[in-house]
Amino acid sequence: MRTPLLLIGIIVLAAGLFFMGQGAGYIRWPAESFMVSETRWIYYGGAIALAGLLLVLIARR
């Protein structure tokens, strides 16, 4: 159970960081994304990344 939870946590954490990067305008891929330079995606991505980090911490415990 630890390995799948750890893998899911890493994927969720990476997705959250990607959303934050798009929201901040650092990641402009795809170029026509509705998330690029939209401030609210920084917050959404932060919450998702935090959830992923919690999953990783729980899995490593």
Biopython code that builds the backbone (N, CA, C, O; Angstrom):
import numpy as np
from Bio.PDB.StructureBuilder import StructureBuilder

atoms = [
    (1, "MET", "N", (0.818, -1.199, 0.000)),
    (1, "MET", "CA", (0.000, 0.000, 0.000)),
    (1, "MET", "C", (0.864, 1.267, 0.000)),
    (1, "MET", "O", (0.434, 2.315, -0.481)),
    (2, "ARG", "N", (2.074, 1.166, 0.536)),
    (2, "ARG", "CA", (2.931, 2.347, 0.609)),
    (2, "ARG", "C", (3.381, 2.839, -0.754)),
    (2, "ARG", "O", (3.376, 4.041, -1.017)),
    (3, "THR", "N", (3.772, 1.914, -1.625)),
    (3, "THR", "CA", (4.310, 2.300, -2.928)),
    (3, "THR", "C", (3.266, 2.994, -3.805)),
    (3, "THR", "O", (3.566, 4.045, -4.372)),
    (4, "PRO", "N", (2.040, 2.444, -3.939)),
    (4, "PRO", "CA", (1.049, 3.158, -4.759)),
    (4, "PRO", "C", (0.693, 4.531, -4.188)),
    (4, "PRO", "O", (0.503, 5.488, -4.938)),
    (5, "LEU", "N", (0.605, 4.623, -2.869)),
    (5, "LEU", "CA", (0.287, 5.909, -2.242)),
    (5, "LEU", "C", (1.408, 6.920, -2.475)),
    (5, "LEU", "O", (1.150, 8.097, -2.726)),
    (6, "LEU", "N", (2.637, 6.458, -2.392)),
    (6, "LEU", "CA", (3.777, 7.335, -2.660)),
    (6, "LEU", "C", (3.777, 7.798, -4.113)),
    (6, "LEU", "O", (4.006, 8.977, -4.384)),
    (7, "LEU", "N", (3.528, 6.903, -5.032)),
    (7, "LEU", "CA", (3.491, 7.247, -6.456)),
    (7, "LEU", "C", (2.375, 8.253, -6.753)),
    (7, "LEU", "O", (2.592, 9.226, -7.475)),
    (8, "ILE", "N", (1.203, 8.022, -6.206)),
    (8, "ILE", "CA", (0.080, 8.950, -6.400)),
    (8, "ILE", "C", (0.419, 10.314, -5.811)),
    (8, "ILE", "O", (0.128, 11.346, -6.416)),
    (9, "GLY", "N", (1.032, 10.319, -4.633)),
    (9, "GLY", "CA", (1.410, 11.577, -3.998)),
    (9, "GLY", "C", (2.398, 12.372, -4.832)),
    (9, "GLY", "O", (2.275, 13.591, -4.951)),
    (10, "ILE", "N", (3.376, 11.688, -5.410)),
    (10, "ILE", "CA", (4.367, 12.372, -6.255)),
    (10, "ILE", "C", (3.714, 12.951, -7.506)),
    (10, "ILE", "O", (4.029, 14.068, -7.916)),
    (11, "ILE", "N", (2.807, 12.191, -8.107)),
    (11, "ILE", "CA", (2.113, 12.679, -9.308)),
    (11, "ILE", "C", (1.244, 13.888, -8.987)),
    (11, "ILE", "O", (1.234, 14.866, -9.736)),
    (12, "VAL", "N", (0.516, 13.823, -7.875)),
    (12, "VAL", "CA", (-0.347, 14.940, -7.476)),
    (12, "VAL", "C", (0.500, 16.164, -7.132)),
    (12, "VAL", "O", (0.135, 17.285, -7.487)),
    (13, "LEU", "N", (1.612, 15.963, -6.453)),
    (13, "LEU", "CA", (2.508, 17.067, -6.122)),
    (13, "LEU", "C", (3.050, 17.718, -7.399)),
    (13, "LEU", "O", (3.071, 18.944, -7.509)),
    (14, "ALA", "N", (3.485, 16.909, -8.354)),
    (14, "ALA", "CA", (4.010, 17.445, -9.622)),
    (14, "ALA", "C", (2.930, 18.203, -10.386)),
    (14, "ALA", "O", (3.206, 19.249, -10.974)),
    (15, "ALA", "N", (1.707, 17.686, -10.383)),
    (15, "ALA", "CA", (0.610, 18.376, -11.076)),
    (15, "ALA", "C", (0.334, 19.728, -10.425)),
    (15, "ALA", "O", (0.123, 20.724, -11.117)),
    (16, "GLY", "N", (0.336, 19.761, -9.103)),
    (16, "GLY", "CA", (0.111, 21.016, -8.401)),
    (16, "GLY", "C", (1.183, 22.050, -8.711)),
    (16, "GLY", "O", (0.879, 23.224, -8.923)),
    (17, "LEU", "N", (2.429, 21.617, -8.738)),
    (17, "LEU", "CA", (3.521, 22.534, -9.068)),
    (17, "LEU", "C", (3.421, 23.018, -10.510)),
    (17, "LEU", "O", (3.717, 24.174, -10.809)),
    (18, "PHE", "N", (3.000, 22.120, -11.401)),
    (18, "PHE", "CA", (2.805, 22.503, -12.805)),
    (18, "PHE", "C", (1.694, 23.555, -12.922)),
    (18, "PHE", "O", (1.843, 24.532, -13.655)),
    (19, "PHE", "N", (0.590, 23.358, -12.206)),
    (19, "PHE", "CA", (-0.506, 24.326, -12.229)),
    (19, "PHE", "C", (-0.049, 25.668, -11.678)),
    (19, "PHE", "O", (-0.422, 26.715, -12.206)),
    (20, "MET", "N", (0.752, 25.646, -10.624)),
    (20, "MET", "CA", (1.272, 26.895, -10.070)),
    (20, "MET", "C", (2.170, 27.609, -11.078)),
    (20, "MET", "O", (2.101, 28.829, -11.224)),
    (21, "GLY", "N", (3.008, 26.847, -11.768)),
    (21, "GLY", "CA", (3.888, 27.442, -12.772)),
    (21, "GLY", "C", (3.112, 28.054, -13.927)),
    (21, "GLY", "O", (3.478, 29.115, -14.434)),
    (22, "GLN", "N", (2.049, 27.391, -14.339)),
    (22, "GLN", "CA", (1.223, 27.960, -15.403)),
    (22, "GLN", "C", (0.493, 29.207, -14.916)),
    (22, "GLN", "O", (0.419, 30.205, -15.632)),
    (23, "GLY", "N", (-0.041, 29.152, -13.712)),
    (23, "GLY", "CA", (-0.760, 30.301, -13.177)),
    (23, "GLY", "C", (0.134, 31.517, -13.016)),
    (23, "GLY", "O", (-0.307, 32.649, -13.216)),
    (24, "ALA", "N", (1.382, 31.287, -12.656)),
    (24, "ALA", "CA", (2.327, 32.394, -12.497)),
    (24, "ALA", "C", (2.884, 32.880, -13.831)),
    (24, "ALA", "O", (3.506, 33.940, -13.895)),
    (25, "GLY", "N", (2.663, 32.109, -14.896)),
    (25, "GLY", "CA", (3.146, 32.511, -16.212)),
    (25, "GLY", "C", (4.546, 32.012, -16.532)),
    (25, "GLY", "O", (5.107, 32.380, -17.564)),
    (26, "TYR", "N", (5.130, 31.172, -15.656)),
    (26, "TYR", "CA", (6.461, 30.637, -15.914)),
    (26, "TYR", "C", (6.435, 29.488, -16.917)),
    (26, "TYR", "O", (7.377, 29.305, -17.688)),
    (27, "ILE", "N", (5.366, 28.729, -16.901)),
    (27, "ILE", "CA", (5.228, 27.605, -17.830)),
    (27, "ILE", "C", (4.139, 27.974, -18.827)),
    (27, "ILE", "O", (2.972, 28.085, -18.453)),
    (28, "ARG", "N", (4.497, 28.160, -20.060)),
    (28, "ARG", "CA", (3.536, 28.557, -21.094)),
    (28, "ARG", "C", (3.307, 27.427, -22.080)),
    (28, "ARG", "O", (3.398, 27.608, -23.295)),
    (29, "TRP", "N", (3.009, 26.258, -21.534)),
    (29, "TRP", "CA", (2.721, 25.104, -22.371)),
    (29, "TRP", "C", (1.452, 24.463, -21.895)),
    (29, "TRP", "O", (1.340, 24.184, -20.701)),
    (30, "PRO", "N", (0.498, 24.215, -22.736)),
    (30, "PRO", "CA", (0.377, 24.666, -24.125)),
    (30, "PRO", "C", (0.147, 26.180, -24.182)),
    (30, "PRO", "O", (-0.389, 26.775, -23.248)),
    (31, "ALA", "N", (0.548, 26.763, -25.253)),
    (31, "ALA", "CA", (0.539, 28.225, -25.374)),
    (31, "ALA", "C", (-0.857, 28.826, -25.245)),
    (31, "ALA", "O", (-0.994, 29.958, -24.781)),
    (32, "GLU", "N", (-1.868, 28.112, -25.637)),
    (32, "GLU", "CA", (-3.234, 28.630, -25.619)),
    (32, "GLU", "C", (-4.028, 28.146, -24.405)),
    (32, "GLU", "O", (-5.258, 28.146, -24.441)),
    (33, "SER", "N", (-3.360, 27.742, -23.350)),
    (33, "SER", "CA", (-4.041, 27.212, -22.174)),
    (33, "SER", "C", (-4.784, 28.314, -21.427)),
    (33, "SER", "O", (-4.307, 29.445, -21.340)),
    (34, "PHE", "N", (-5.944, 27.979, -20.895)),
    (34, "PHE", "CA", (-6.729, 28.938, -20.123)),
    (34, "PHE", "C", (-6.108, 29.199, -18.742)),
    (34, "PHE", "O", (-6.533, 30.113, -18.037)),
    (35, "MET", "N", (-5.125, 28.416, -18.365)),
    (35, "MET", "CA", (-4.502, 28.537, -17.048)),
    (35, "MET", "C", (-3.301, 29.476, -17.044)),
    (35, "MET", "O", (-2.866, 29.901, -15.974)),
    (36, "VAL", "N", (-2.761, 29.806, -18.194)),
    (36, "VAL", "CA", (-1.541, 30.617, -18.278)),
    (36, "VAL", "C", (-1.830, 32.023, -17.777)),
    (36, "VAL", "O", (-2.758, 32.686, -18.242)),
    (37, "SER", "N", (-1.021, 32.469, -16.822)),
    (37, "SER", "CA", (-1.088, 33.812, -16.229)),
    (37, "SER", "C", (-2.420, 34.107, -15.561)),
    (37, "SER", "O", (-2.844, 35.262, -15.521)),
    (38, "GLU", "N", (-3.081, 33.099, -15.041)),
    (38, "GLU", "CA", (-4.306, 33.274, -14.264)),
    (38, "GLU", "C", (-3.959, 33.040, -12.795)),
    (38, "GLU", "O", (-3.630, 31.920, -12.404)),
    (39, "THR", "N", (-4.033, 34.088, -11.989)),
    (39, "THR", "CA", (-3.585, 34.047, -10.602)),
    (39, "THR", "C", (-4.295, 32.980, -9.775)),
    (39, "THR", "O", (-3.684, 32.394, -8.882)),
    (40, "ARG", "N", (-5.552, 32.721, -10.047)),
    (40, "ARG", "CA", (-6.267, 31.740, -9.224)),
    (40, "ARG", "C", (-5.658, 30.343, -9.331)),
    (40, "ARG", "O", (-5.794, 29.543, -8.405)),
    (41, "TRP", "N", (-4.990, 30.035, -10.447)),
    (41, "TRP", "CA", (-4.369, 28.717, -10.600)),
    (41, "TRP", "C", (-3.123, 28.564, -9.736)),
    (41, "TRP", "O", (-2.686, 27.443, -9.478)),
    (42, "ILE", "N", (-2.550, 29.666, -9.290)),
    (42, "ILE", "CA", (-1.456, 29.584, -8.328)),
    (42, "ILE", "C", (-1.996, 29.012, -7.019)),
    (42, "ILE", "O", (-1.368, 28.149, -6.405)),
    (43, "TYR", "N", (-3.154, 29.493, -6.600)),
    (43, "TYR", "CA", (-3.765, 29.022, -5.350)),
    (43, "TYR", "C", (-4.284, 27.591, -5.479)),
    (43, "TYR", "O", (-4.084, 26.768, -4.586)),
    (44, "TYR", "N", (-4.949, 27.303, -6.596)),
    (44, "TYR", "CA", (-5.441, 25.941, -6.814)),
    (44, "TYR", "C", (-4.273, 24.956, -6.850)),
    (44, "TYR", "O", (-4.330, 23.891, -6.236)),
    (45, "GLY", "N", (-3.221, 25.317, -7.570)),
    (45, "GLY", "CA", (-2.056, 24.457, -7.668)),
    (45, "GLY", "C", (-1.369, 24.277, -6.322)),
    (45, "GLY", "O", (-0.873, 23.193, -6.015)),
    (46, "GLY", "N", (-1.340, 25.329, -5.523)),
    (46, "GLY", "CA", (-0.748, 25.228, -4.197)),
    (46, "GLY", "C", (-1.505, 24.247, -3.313)),
    (46, "GLY", "O", (-0.902, 23.469, -2.574)),
    (47, "ALA", "N", (-2.827, 24.292, -3.396)),
    (47, "ALA", "CA", (-3.644, 23.364, -2.609)),
    (47, "ALA", "C", (-3.445, 21.926, -3.089)),
    (47, "ALA", "O", (-3.367, 21.001, -2.282)),
    (48, "ILE", "N", (-3.366, 21.750, -4.391)),
    (48, "ILE", "CA", (-3.154, 20.407, -4.946)),
    (48, "ILE", "C", (-1.768, 19.893, -4.568)),
    (48, "ILE", "O", (-1.614, 18.730, -4.197)),
    (49, "ALA", "N", (-0.760, 20.761, -4.662)),
    (49, "ALA", "CA", (0.606, 20.362, -4.291)),
    (49, "ALA", "C", (0.684, 20.006, -2.809)),
    (49, "ALA", "O", (1.382, 19.065, -2.434)),
    (50, "LEU", "N", (-0.017, 20.741, -1.980)),
    (50, "LEU", "CA", (-0.032, 20.439, -0.554)),
    (50, "LEU", "C", (-0.664, 19.077, -0.286)),
    (50, "LEU", "O", (-0.177, 18.313, 0.547)),
    (51, "ALA", "N", (-1.742, 18.781, -0.990)),
    (51, "ALA", "CA", (-2.381, 17.469, -0.853)),
    (51, "ALA", "C", (-1.426, 16.356, -1.282)),
    (51, "ALA", "O", (-1.350, 15.315, -0.629)),
    (52, "GLY", "N", (-0.704, 16.574, -2.368)),
    (52, "GLY", "CA", (0.280, 15.589, -2.826)),
    (52, "GLY", "C", (1.404, 15.407, -1.829)),
    (52, "GLY", "O", (1.856, 14.286, -1.595)),
    (53, "LEU", "N", (1.858, 16.497, -1.241)),
    (53, "LEU", "CA", (2.908, 16.416, -0.232)),
    (53, "LEU", "C", (2.434, 15.637, 0.995)),
    (53, "LEU", "O", (3.186, 14.842, 1.559)),
    (54, "LEU", "N", (1.204, 15.865, 1.399)),
    (54, "LEU", "CA", (0.654, 15.114, 2.529)),
    (54, "LEU", "C", (0.580, 13.623, 2.222)),
    (54, "LEU", "O", (0.871, 12.793, 3.084)),
    (55, "LEU", "N", (0.194, 13.285, 1.001)),
    (55, "LEU", "CA", (0.161, 11.875, 0.619)),
    (55, "LEU", "C", (1.562, 11.240, 0.670)),
    (55, "LEU", "O", (1.729, 10.104, 1.113)),
    (56, "VAL", "N", (2.551, 11.997, 0.211)),
    (56, "VAL", "CA", (3.928, 11.495, 0.248)),
    (56, "VAL", "C", (4.372, 11.295, 1.695)),
    (56, "VAL", "O", (4.978, 10.274, 2.020)),
    (57, "LEU", "N", (4.080, 12.249, 2.554)),
    (57, "LEU", "CA", (4.472, 12.139, 3.952)),
    (57, "LEU", "C", (3.772, 10.962, 4.645)),
    (57, "LEU", "O", (4.384, 10.248, 5.438)),
    (58, "ILE", "N", (2.504, 10.771, 4.341)),
    (58, "ILE", "CA", (1.766, 9.645, 4.917)),
    (58, "ILE", "C", (2.344, 8.324, 4.434)),
    (58, "ILE", "O", (2.463, 7.375, 5.209)),
    (59, "ALA", "N", (2.702, 8.261, 3.163)),
    (59, "ALA", "CA", (3.237, 7.019, 2.601)),
    (59, "ALA", "C", (4.614, 6.681, 3.182)),
    (59, "ALA", "O", (4.949, 5.507, 3.335)),
    (60, "ARG", "N", (5.400, 7.691, 3.500)),
    (60, "ARG", "CA", (6.741, 7.463, 4.027)),
    (60, "ARG", "C", (6.747, 7.180, 5.511)),
    (60, "ARG", "O", (7.773, 6.768, 6.052)),
    (61, "ARG", "N", (5.645, 7.387, 6.176)),
    (61, "ARG", "CA", (5.538, 7.217, 7.618)),
    (61, "ARG", "C", (5.542, 5.804, 8.043)),
    (61, "ARG", "O", (5.457, 5.517, 9.237)),
]
sb = StructureBuilder()
sb.init_structure("model")
sb.init_model(0)
sb.init_chain("A")
sb.init_seg("    ")
for serial, (resi, resn, name, xyz) in enumerate(atoms, 1):
    if name == "N":
        sb.init_residue(resn, " ", resi, " ")
    sb.init_atom(name, np.array(xyz, "f"), 0.0, 1.0, " ", f" {name:<3s}", serial, name[0])
structure = sb.get_structure()
